Amino acid sequence: GGYTLELINPEHPCQGPSNWSASNNSNGGTPGSVNSLYDNTPDIDGASIDKINIISNNEIQVVFSESMDTTTVTTNTTNWSCSGSLQVSSDGFTTCVKMYAKPTASNSNTTFTLRPYENLSKTTNYKIRVTPESKSSKGNTFSSQYTSPNGFLTASL
C-alpha cells in the first residue's frame, strides 16, 4: 500500500503543488468518496508581486504571489504605447517599452519573463506596472494598479 495523492481544493486546480497532499484517511485513500483533505474555501485574495528579477538588459522576470491566468498577463508587442497588463517604462508610463513577444510563463505560472524588443539602456531608470487586468488562475484581480516604487537600472549587470 501507501497513501494516495489528493487534490485539496478542486475549485482551484491550477494552484500548483500546494493544492496536493497525501491522504490522511487511515485506509490510505478515499476512492469513490470525497477526498479526506477536501477544502472548497474560496480564494478571494488577489495576486501580488513577490519579486522582480532583472536578469539582463534584455530579460526581466516578474514573480507573482500565486499562479496567474496566462491569458491575462500581456505585454505590448506592437509599438511603444502603454498597453497590456504588464508594462515597463522609463518616462512615467507616457510611453512603454515594446516587447519582443508575449511574456513566457514558468514555475506553475507564477513567474513571467519579459524580453524587450530592444536592449534596455544601462543608464536609464525603468519601472514596472501591473494593471488590474492581470488575474490569478482563480480569477482574482489585482485590487489596484501596481507600480514598482524605485525602478531599476541595468548598468550593474
Phi, psi and omega per residue, in radians:
G1 nan -2.621 -3.043
G2 2.527 3.106 -3.107
Y3 -1.767 2.500 3.130
T4 -1.489 2.763 3.074
L5 -1.558 2.250 -3.099
E6 -2.070 2.486 2.994
L7 -1.363 2.157 -3.060
I8 -1.314 -0.942 -3.102
N9 -2.115 1.772 -3.097
P10 -1.161 -0.227 3.101
E11 -1.316 -0.254 -3.073
H12 -2.301 1.082 -3.067
P13 -1.147 -0.325 -3.121
C14 -1.602 0.159 -3.091
Q15 -1.199 -0.311 3.083
G16 1.617 -2.820 -3.041
P17 -0.999 -0.506 -3.107
S18 -1.217 -0.180 -3.127
N19 -1.719 0.201 3.134
W20 -2.237 2.520 3.079
S21 -2.798 2.853 3.092
A22 -1.196 2.451 3.120
S23 -0.988 2.516 3.030
N24 -1.824 0.244 3.083
N25 -1.297 2.401 -3.087
S26 -1.105 -0.356 3.083
N27 -1.494 -0.071 3.129
G28 1.640 -0.162 3.139
G29 -3.111 3.069 -3.090
T30 -2.343 0.951 -3.116
P31 -1.067 2.346 3.125
G32 1.380 -0.001 3.138
S33 -2.230 3.015 3.060
V34 -1.129 2.406 3.126
N35 -0.969 2.522 -3.102
S36 -1.138 -0.396 -3.127
L37 -1.796 0.208 -3.047
Y38 -0.902 2.266 3.099
D39 -2.602 1.997 -3.125
N40 -1.865 0.470 3.104
T41 -1.063 2.188 -3.131
P42 -1.252 2.529 3.042
D43 -1.618 2.024 -3.120
I44 -1.908 -0.019 3.141
D45 -1.505 2.329 3.077
G46 -1.318 2.851 3.097
A47 -1.253 2.853 3.037
S48 -2.444 3.018 3.110
I49 -1.538 2.142 3.061
D50 -1.486 -0.706 -3.015
K51 -2.848 2.632 2.989
I52 -2.139 2.120 -3.135
N53 -1.892 2.153 3.053
I54 -1.666 1.815 -3.074
I55 -1.390 -0.780 3.133
S56 -2.816 -3.056 3.129
N57 -1.329 0.040 3.044
N58 -2.386 0.432 3.081
E59 -2.706 2.134 3.140
I60 -2.229 2.410 3.055
Q61 -2.015 2.316 3.040
V62 -1.971 2.139 -3.091
V63 -1.898 2.109 -3.136
F64 -1.624 2.803 -3.111
S65 -1.300 -0.286 3.124
E66 -2.660 2.946 -3.138
S67 -1.021 2.384 -3.083
M68 -1.918 2.687 3.007
D69 -1.334 1.913 -3.024
T70 -1.096 -0.385 3.132
T71 -1.316 -0.222 -3.116
T72 -1.825 -0.152 3.099
V73 -1.709 1.753 -2.988
T74 -2.236 2.777 3.061
T75 -2.304 2.905 3.090
N76 -1.533 2.101 3.110
T77 -2.006 0.141 -3.050
T78 -1.762 -0.808 -3.077
N79 -2.662 -2.782 -3.065
W80 -1.829 0.361 3.063
S81 -1.393 2.783 -3.132
C82 -1.576 1.481 3.083
S83 -2.242 2.924 -3.024
G84 1.572 2.818 -3.078
S85 -1.515 -0.184 3.133
L86 -2.214 2.009 -2.991
Q87 -2.254 2.607 3.068
V88 -2.225 2.295 -3.094
S89 -2.551 2.672 3.059
S90 -2.009 0.018 -3.071
D91 -2.270 0.656 3.104
G92 1.238 0.410 3.075
F93 1.242 0.462 2.917
T94 -1.254 -0.724 2.991
T95 -2.281 2.817 3.127
C96 -2.262 2.799 3.124
V97 -1.256 2.221 3.059
K98 -1.255 2.384 3.134
M99 -1.751 2.643 -3.119
Y100 -1.203 -0.664 -3.104
A101 -2.720 3.054 3.093
K102 -1.115 2.745 -3.140
P103 -1.056 2.518 3.090
T104 -1.680 2.163 -3.118
A105 -1.602 2.522 3.065
S106 -2.648 3.133 3.123
N107 0.890 1.006 3.138
S108 1.006 0.668 3.109
N109 1.085 0.544 3.040
T110 -1.783 -0.398 -3.112
T111 -1.967 2.265 3.126
F112 -2.141 2.194 -3.134
T113 -1.751 2.248 3.123
L114 -1.869 2.442 3.103
R115 -2.238 1.833 3.134
P116 -1.041 2.584 3.120
Y117 -1.085 -0.667 3.066
E118 -2.154 2.637 3.111
N119 -1.000 2.480 3.086
L120 -1.262 2.526 3.123
S121 -1.197 2.403 -3.103
K122 -1.297 -0.260 -3.085
T123 -1.932 0.209 -3.098
T124 -1.917 2.406 3.082
N125 -1.531 2.169 -3.132
Y126 -1.963 2.639 3.023
K127 -2.195 2.728 3.109
I128 -1.996 2.425 3.103
R129 -2.205 2.411 3.039
V130 -2.109 2.191 -3.098
T131 -1.636 2.827 3.141
P132 -1.106 -0.149 3.072
E133 -1.178 -0.371 3.071
S134 -1.229 2.275 -3.117
K135 -2.194 2.580 3.031
S136 -1.262 2.909 3.119
S137 -1.123 -0.237 3.098
K138 -1.599 -0.015 3.093
G139 1.606 0.036 -3.140
N140 -1.445 2.401 3.128
T141 -1.669 2.900 2.974
F142 -1.121 2.418 -3.109
S143 -1.185 -0.477 3.081
S144 -2.703 2.946 3.118
Q145 -1.159 2.406 3.121
Y146 -1.915 2.303 3.003
T147 -2.222 2.252 -3.139
S148 -1.017 2.277 -2.997
P149 -1.202 -0.688 -3.004
N150 -1.832 -0.372 -3.068
G151 1.344 -3.007 -3.110
F152 -2.672 2.723 3.001
L153 -2.040 2.661 3.061
T154 -1.756 0.044 -3.050
A155 -1.044 -0.592 -3.067
S156 -1.445 -0.014 -3.090
L157 -1.492 nan nan
